Amino acid sequence: MVCLEFSIFELTLLYNRSYFKVDMKRLTITFSIVLLFVSAAMVLGSVRFGEFTASPMDGYALITWTTEYESGVHEFAVERSIDGIEFMEVATFEPHGPGVQYRFPDTDLFKQGTRTFYYRIRCENVSGAPEYSDVQQTTIIISGIRQTWGSLKALFR
């Protein structure tokens, strides 16, 4: 048996011969604060990254990631670094929703002098505040011929 009895400031609930009293003032304040945080996250935007990998392939790096949650996301940017500190943007993607696997083959590596690369994903929210994934590291094996060709190609850009 469920019985509800309430006044403006107190709610009494009888369930299975047990009484529960709820202070409505406190409930209203708690509910309002939770609603405020949920609304702020929806307006400002947020993302929860799922799986993120940087895998060495035959002369390039394959960057893949998923998201578990996307709200208010304007775009994703793949960023690369040779030292794990200074990152530069190498590609951008429009958001497609949670659960979608994003893929980026970074084929522009052979002109670089280093063989170890660091990657992260930057999420630009509609509020303009960026969010970052964890950093992934990968080491690429590049042939001398391919590296020479990359250097020549870079001269004509």
N, C-alpha and C positions, 0 to 999 in steps of 0.2 A: 504494500500500500504506500502511495506517495501522497503527501499532503503538503501544500504550499500555503504559507501565511506570511504576509509581509506588510510592513509599514513603509513610510518614506525613508527611514534610516536603518531598518533592520529586516532581514529576510530569515524566516524560520522554515526549515525543511524537515519533514518527518519521512524517513525512509527505513523500512525494515525495523521499526520500533526504536530507531535512533533519531535524536534531534540534532540538527545542524543549524547553527546560527551564523549569519554572515552580516558583517558590518557593511552596509551599502555605501557609506561615505568612502571607506577604504577600497572597496571593490571598484567603485567608479574611478577613483584616482589611479589605481593599478591598471585598469582596463584602458584608460586614457593614455597612460604612459606607454603601454605596449603598442597601442594603435599609432601613437606618434612615431615610435621607432620603426614600425613596419612601413608607415607612410613615407618617412624620410628615406628609407632604403629604396623604396620604389621610385621616388622622385629623383633622387641623386644618382641612382644606378649602382649596381654592384655585380660582381662576378665571382663564382667559385670555380677554380680550375680543377679539372679532373686529371686524367693521365696526360703527361707531357714528356716527349722523348726527342732527343737529337741523336740520330743513328748514322754512323759512318756507312757510306755506300761506295761504289766504284768511282772515286774522284769527286764526290759531292756529299753533302750532309742532307739527310731527310728529316725535316722538323714536322712533328705531328703533335696535336693536342686536342683535347675535348674540354668542354665545360659541363659542370653539373648544374649550374644556375647562371642565367644571364638576365639582367634587368637594367634598362636604361643604357645599354652599351652602344656607343657610337661606332667604334671600329677596334680591331685588333691589329697590333703591329709586331712583327718578328724583329727582334734586335739581336745583333751579333757583336762579339767582342773578341779580341785576341789576348786580353789580359784578365778578363772577368770583372773589370772595374768600369772602363769606358765602353759604352755600348752605342752602336749606330743602327738606325732603322734600315732594314733591307727589304721589307715587304709589308703591305697592309691588306687586311681582309675585312669585309663587311660581316657583321654577326649573322648567324643562321639559326641560332637557338641552341639550347642545351642538348647534349647527346650527339651532336654532329661532330665528325672528326675533320679537323682542319689539317691540311697537308701543304708543306712548302719545301720543294727541292732547292736547296741553296747550291746552285751550280757555279756561282761566281767566286769560287775559292782558290782556283789554281793560280791566280796572280798574286796571292798572298805569300809572304815569306814564312809564315808560321804554319804548323800543321794541327795545332790544338785550337779549337774554337769553343766559345761559350755563347749560349743562346738563352734568351728569356722572351716572354710574351708580355707586351704592354697592352693593357685594356684602357681605351679612352672612353670614359663615361660621358653622358650628355651634360653632366655638371662640369666637365673639364678636368676632373681629378683623375689622374692615372692610377691604375692598380697593376701590380707586376706579379708574374708567376715566379716560381723558384728558378734558379739558374741551372741549366744542363750543360755538360761538357762533352765534347766528342773530339776524337783525333782522326784525321783524314790522311790516307796514304795517297800522295799525288806523284805521278811519274815526272821525271825531269823534262821530258818533251812537252808534256801538257803544261807544266809550269812556265817553260820558255814561251809557248804559244800564248799563255795568259798575259805574260809581260808585254809581248808584242801587241796584243789586242788592246791592252791598257794604254799604250802610247798613242793610239789613234782615236781615243775617246775624247 
